[in-house]
């Protein structure tokens, strides 16, 4: 079992004193898009069976989890940079903030994958204490101010809460409905999708401090909406859609939905299940029914990602994008980094 290590004070002060890059500082989404493909699996250290990358940083580093397997698979934190993998220590990586602080979990019993949520400074984990009844937990987002969005699993339910640098827990209590696609920004504004039993899904914003929930409606008679991500202003990326049919991809500013692209139509029959974006506003459409991923650099424009790569990447799905426009993905079971050519 790992020993609980207090997060050093200088890290807390450093994270709290800085602000994330502004829209003006981010790379414009409308510049020419061209990518160089890197196979991340080729750099895996000896003794490791496979790699699960989680986050690509603005400087091109990739944080992920490597697994060395004998009778059971034991996870290690690995950072990839410029063709080399470095093992930082034991643990599972799910995310990192803009300052390179990694978060995820430690596994006390690999045979049953007994995860406990943790934030890492270097290879030193700060374990997030278990809540009553909790049997497994993990951090799957970490803000630049050090607040962790934690998934907590008990024998009977899955719940979520925020955990800050002072050790304070703020439950995300949205009632009995199913909650999907949670994301949090540096103001601790939580967004996602709420799915009541027998009723249409709705995108939402939730302010934990005031416990105010704002549902974000679809447009033009669409029955459902999904919220998937938010930015510093509290804009929400998501879908206004008809299940199995037309999908409008766009952004809620306030409570108004602004469409960027429409799919699930005769002209564009693709439908998808996941969206990503960066601070420059570059949107990624992925998890599609045609096995491709797409970029939306501005409203009304959709580019097939494989057409922008200087190597073959069949069956490409994307799991992360950084503010420079680099992409982390999976192509036919191979982990790949798509480095944007500047």
C-alpha positions as CSV (number, residue, x, y, z in Angstrom):
1,X,0.0,0.0,0.0
2,X,1.3,3.4,-0.9
3,X,2.0,5.9,1.9
4,X,-0.2,9.1,1.8
5,X,2.0,12.0,0.7
6,X,0.9,15.6,1.2
7,X,1.0,17.7,-2.0
8,X,3.9,20.0,-1.6
9,X,2.9,23.6,-0.9
10,X,4.8,25.1,-3.8
11,X,2.8,23.0,-6.2
12,X,-0.5,24.2,-4.7
13,X,0.7,27.8,-4.8
14,X,2.0,27.4,-8.4
15,X,-1.2,25.9,-9.6
16,X,-3.4,28.5,-7.9
17,X,-1.4,31.5,-9.0
18,X,-1.4,30.7,-12.7
19,X,-4.3,30.9,-15.1
20,X,-4.8,28.7,-18.1
21,X,-3.9,30.1,-21.6
22,X,-6.5,32.4,-23.0
23,X,-8.3,32.0,-26.3
24,X,-6.0,34.7,-27.8
25,X,-2.9,32.7,-26.7
26,X,-4.1,29.4,-28.3
27,X,-3.1,28.4,-31.8
28,X,-5.8,29.5,-34.3
29,X,-8.0,26.6,-35.4
30,X,-8.1,27.8,-39.0
31,X,-4.4,27.3,-39.8
32,X,-3.5,24.6,-42.3
33,X,-4.0,21.2,-40.7
34,X,-1.4,18.5,-41.5
35,X,-0.2,15.7,-39.3
36,X,2.8,13.4,-38.8
37,X,1.9,10.0,-37.4
38,X,4.0,8.4,-34.6
39,X,3.4,4.8,-33.4
40,X,3.5,5.1,-29.6
41,X,3.7,1.3,-29.1
42,X,7.1,1.1,-30.7
43,X,8.8,2.9,-27.8
44,X,7.3,0.7,-25.0
45,X,10.1,-0.3,-22.5
46,X,11.2,-4.0,-22.3
47,X,9.0,-6.0,-20.0
48,X,5.8,-4.1,-20.7
49,X,3.1,-5.8,-22.6
50,X,1.0,-2.9,-23.7
51,X,0.5,0.9,-23.3
52,X,-2.7,2.9,-22.6
53,X,-2.0,6.5,-23.4
54,X,-4.3,9.1,-21.7
55,X,-3.2,12.6,-22.3
56,X,-1.1,14.6,-24.8
57,X,0.4,17.8,-23.4
58,X,1.0,21.1,-25.2
59,X,4.8,20.3,-25.4
60,X,4.1,17.0,-27.1
61,X,4.6,14.7,-24.0
62,X,2.2,11.8,-23.7
63,X,1.2,10.5,-20.3
64,X,-0.2,7.0,-20.0
65,X,-0.2,3.6,-18.3
66,X,2.1,0.8,-19.2
67,X,1.3,-2.8,-18.0
68,X,3.9,-5.4,-17.2
69,X,2.2,-8.8,-17.0
70,X,3.0,-12.1,-15.4
71,X,0.2,-13.8,-13.4
72,X,-1.5,-10.4,-13.2
73,X,-0.9,-7.1,-15.0
74,X,0.7,-4.3,-12.9
75,X,0.3,-0.7,-14.0
76,X,3.0,1.9,-14.2
77,X,3.0,5.6,-15.1
78,X,4.8,6.2,-18.3
79,X,5.7,9.4,-20.1
80,X,6.5,9.4,-23.8
81,X,8.7,12.2,-25.3
82,X,10.5,12.3,-28.6
83,X,10.7,8.6,-29.2
84,X,11.5,7.6,-25.6
85,X,9.3,6.2,-22.8
86,X,10.2,6.9,-19.2
87,X,8.7,5.0,-16.3
88,X,7.8,7.3,-13.4
89,X,6.4,4.8,-10.9
90,X,3.4,2.7,-10.1
91,X,0.0,3.9,-10.8
92,X,-2.7,4.4,-13.5
93,X,-3.0,7.6,-15.5
94,X,-6.4,8.9,-16.6
95,X,-5.6,12.6,-17.0
96,X,-3.2,15.5,-16.4
97,X,-3.7,19.3,-16.1
98,X,-1.9,21.9,-18.2
99,X,1.0,22.1,-15.7
100,X,1.8,18.4,-16.1
101,X,0.3,17.2,-12.8
102,X,-0.9,13.7,-13.4
103,X,-4.0,12.1,-11.8
104,X,-5.6,8.7,-11.8
105,X,-5.3,6.0,-9.3
106,X,-3.0,3.6,-7.5
107,X,-3.7,-0.1,-7.4
108,X,-3.1,-1.9,-4.1
109,X,-4.2,-5.3,-5.3
110,X,-3.6,-5.7,-9.1
111,X,-5.3,-9.1,-9.2
112,X,-8.7,-7.4,-8.6
113,X,-7.6,-4.0,-9.8
114,X,-8.4,-2.3,-6.5
115,X,-8.1,1.3,-7.5
116,X,-7.9,4.3,-5.2
117,X,-8.0,7.8,-6.6
118,X,-4.7,9.7,-6.5
119,X,-2.9,12.9,-7.7
120,X,0.8,12.5,-8.5
121,X,3.6,15.0,-8.2
122,X,6.5,13.3,-10.0
123,X,6.2,9.7,-8.8
124,X,4.7,10.6,-5.4
125,X,1.0,9.9,-5.1
126,X,-1.4,11.8,-2.9
127,X,-4.1,9.3,-2.2
128,X,-7.6,10.7,-2.0
129,X,-9.3,9.1,1.0
130,X,-12.0,6.6,0.4
131,X,-15.6,7.7,1.1
132,X,-18.0,5.6,3.2
133,X,-19.0,2.5,1.3
134,X,-16.5,3.2,-1.6
135,X,-14.7,0.2,-3.0
136,X,-13.0,1.8,-6.0
137,X,-12.2,5.3,-7.2
138,X,-10.3,7.2,-9.8
139,X,-9.6,10.8,-10.9
140,X,-10.6,11.3,-14.5
141,X,-10.1,15.1,-14.7
142,X,-7.8,17.5,-12.9
143,X,-8.2,21.3,-13.2
144,X,-5.3,23.7,-13.4
145,X,-6.1,24.9,-9.9
146,X,-5.8,21.3,-8.6
147,X,-9.4,20.2,-8.2
148,X,-10.0,16.6,-9.1
149,X,-13.2,15.2,-10.6
150,X,-13.5,11.8,-9.0
151,X,-15.6,8.8,-9.9
152,X,-16.5,6.8,-6.8
153,X,-17.8,3.2,-7.0
154,X,-19.6,1.4,-4.3
155,X,-21.2,-2.1,-4.3
156,X,-24.5,-0.5,-5.3
157,X,-23.9,2.8,-7.2
158,X,-21.5,5.1,-9.1
159,X,-21.2,8.7,-7.9
160,X,-19.0,11.7,-8.5
161,X,-17.4,14.4,-6.4
162,X,-14.9,17.2,-6.5
163,X,-11.8,17.0,-4.3
164,X,-9.6,20.1,-3.8
165,X,-6.1,20.8,-2.6
166,X,-7.3,21.3,0.9
167,X,-8.9,17.9,1.0
168,X,-12.5,19.2,0.8
169,X,-15.1,17.0,-0.9
170,X,-18.0,18.5,-2.8
171,X,-20.5,15.9,-3.9
172,X,-22.1,16.2,-7.4
173,X,-25.6,15.3,-6.3
174,X,-28.0,15.3,-9.3
175,X,-30.5,12.8,-8.0
176,X,-31.2,9.3,-9.2
177,X,-30.9,9.9,-13.0
178,X,-28.0,8.5,-15.0
179,X,-25.1,11.0,-15.4
180,X,-22.8,10.8,-18.4
181,X,-19.9,12.7,-20.0
182,X,-18.9,14.7,-16.9
183,X,-16.3,17.5,-17.3
184,X,-15.2,20.4,-15.1
185,X,-13.5,23.7,-15.8
186,X,-11.2,25.8,-13.6
187,X,-14.2,27.6,-12.0
188,X,-15.5,24.2,-10.8
189,X,-18.4,24.4,-13.2
190,X,-19.5,20.8,-14.0
191,X,-21.1,19.9,-17.3
192,X,-22.3,16.7,-18.8
193,X,-25.5,14.8,-19.8
194,X,-28.3,13.7,-17.6
195,X,-30.5,10.8,-18.7
196,X,-33.7,10.3,-16.8
197,X,-35.3,6.8,-17.0
198,X,-37.8,6.8,-19.8
199,X,-37.1,10.5,-20.8
200,X,-34.9,12.2,-23.3
201,X,-31.3,13.0,-22.4
202,X,-30.3,16.6,-21.7
203,X,-27.0,18.5,-21.6
204,X,-26.5,20.5,-18.4
205,X,-24.3,22.8,-16.4
206,X,-24.1,22.4,-12.7
207,X,-22.6,24.8,-10.1
208,X,-21.7,22.6,-7.1
209,X,-21.2,25.6,-4.8
210,X,-24.8,26.8,-5.3
211,X,-26.2,23.4,-6.3
212,X,-27.9,25.1,-9.3
213,X,-28.6,22.7,-12.3
214,X,-29.2,24.3,-15.7
215,X,-30.5,22.0,-18.4
216,X,-29.5,22.9,-22.0
217,X,-32.2,22.2,-24.5
218,X,-31.8,21.0,-28.0
219,X,-33.0,23.2,-30.9
220,X,-35.5,23.0,-33.7
221,X,-37.6,20.3,-32.2
222,X,-34.7,17.8,-31.7
223,X,-35.7,15.5,-28.8
224,X,-32.3,15.1,-27.1
225,X,-29.1,16.9,-26.2
226,X,-25.7,15.8,-24.9
227,X,-23.1,17.9,-23.2
228,X,-19.5,16.6,-23.4
229,X,-17.0,19.3,-22.5
230,X,-16.7,22.9,-21.3
231,X,-14.2,25.7,-21.5
232,X,-13.1,28.6,-19.2
233,X,-16.1,30.6,-20.2
234,X,-18.5,27.8,-19.4
235,X,-19.5,27.2,-23.0
236,X,-20.6,23.6,-23.5
237,X,-19.6,21.4,-26.5
238,X,-22.3,18.8,-27.5
239,X,-25.0,17.5,-29.6
240,X,-28.6,18.5,-30.4
241,X,-29.9,15.4,-32.1
242,X,-32.5,12.8,-33.1
243,X,-31.5,9.3,-31.9
244,X,-30.1,7.3,-34.9
245,X,-30.7,10.3,-37.2
246,X,-29.7,14.0,-37.6
247,X,-27.0,15.2,-35.2
248,X,-26.2,18.9,-34.8
249,X,-22.7,19.4,-33.4
250,X,-22.2,22.7,-31.7
251,X,-21.7,24.9,-28.6
252,X,-24.1,26.3,-26.0
253,X,-23.2,29.8,-25.1
254,X,-25.4,30.6,-22.2
255,X,-28.6,28.6,-23.0
256,X,-28.4,29.2,-26.8
257,X,-27.1,26.4,-29.0
258,X,-24.9,27.4,-31.9
259,X,-24.6,24.7,-34.6
260,X,-21.1,24.1,-36.2
261,X,-21.9,21.0,-38.3
262,X,-24.8,18.7,-39.1
263,X,-24.3,15.0,-39.7
264,X,-26.7,12.1,-40.0
265,X,-28.2,13.5,-43.2
266,X,-28.3,12.2,-46.7
267,X,-25.3,14.4,-47.6
268,X,-23.3,13.5,-44.5
269,X,-24.7,10.2,-43.2
270,X,-22.0,9.8,-40.5
271,X,-23.2,9.6,-36.9
272,X,-20.9,9.8,-33.9
273,X,-20.7,9.3,-30.2
274,X,-17.8,11.5,-29.0
275,X,-16.6,15.1,-29.4
276,X,-13.4,16.8,-28.2
277,X,-12.1,20.3,-28.5
278,X,-9.2,22.6,-27.5
279,X,-9.0,26.2,-26.5
280,X,-8.5,27.3,-30.1
281,X,-12.0,25.9,-30.8
282,X,-10.8,23.0,-33.0
283,X,-13.5,20.3,-32.7
284,X,-12.8,16.6,-33.1
285,X,-15.7,14.2,-34.2
286,X,-14.9,10.6,-33.3
287,X,-16.4,7.2,-32.4
288,X,-18.2,7.3,-35.7
289,X,-20.2,4.6,-37.5
290,X,-17.9,4.9,-40.6
291,X,-14.6,4.2,-38.7
292,X,-13.3,7.7,-39.4
293,X,-12.6,10.8,-37.3
294,X,-13.1,14.3,-38.4
295,X,-12.0,17.9,-37.6
296,X,-14.3,20.9,-37.5
297,X,-12.0,23.9,-37.6
298,X,-14.9,26.4,-38.1
299,X,-18.6,26.3,-38.5
300,X,-19.7,24.5,-41.7
301,X,-16.4,22.9,-42.4
302,X,-15.6,19.2,-41.7
303,X,-12.3,17.6,-42.7
304,X,-11.6,13.8,-42.7
305,X,-8.6,13.3,-40.4
306,X,-7.0,10.5,-42.5
307,X,-6.7,12.9,-45.4
308,X,-4.5,15.2,-43.3
309,X,-2.0,12.5,-42.2
310,X,1.4,11.7,-43.9
311,X,0.9,8.0,-43.1
312,X,-1.8,5.3,-43.1
313,X,-4.2,5.4,-40.1
314,X,-7.1,3.1,-40.8
315,X,-10.0,2.8,-38.3
316,X,-8.8,5.9,-36.5
317,X,-10.4,7.1,-33.2
318,X,-9.3,10.0,-31.1
319,X,-9.1,10.2,-27.4
320,X,-7.4,13.5,-26.6
321,X,-6.4,16.8,-28.2
322,X,-4.0,19.5,-26.9
323,X,-4.0,23.2,-27.5
324,X,-1.5,23.0,-30.3
325,X,-3.8,20.6,-32.2
326,X,-1.8,17.4,-31.6
327,X,-4.0,14.3,-31.3
328,X,-3.8,11.1,-29.3
329,X,-5.6,8.1,-30.8
330,X,-6.0,4.5,-31.7
331,X,-5.6,3.1,-35.2
332,X,-6.4,-0.6,-35.8
333,X,-5.3,-1.4,-32.2
334,X,-2.1,0.6,-32.4
335,X,-1.7,3.7,-30.2
336,X,-0.7,6.7,-32.2
337,X,0.3,10.3,-31.7
338,X,-0.6,12.7,-34.5
339,X,1.8,15.6,-34.3
340,X,0.5,18.7,-36.0
341,X,3.1,19.9,-38.5
342,X,3.8,23.6,-37.8
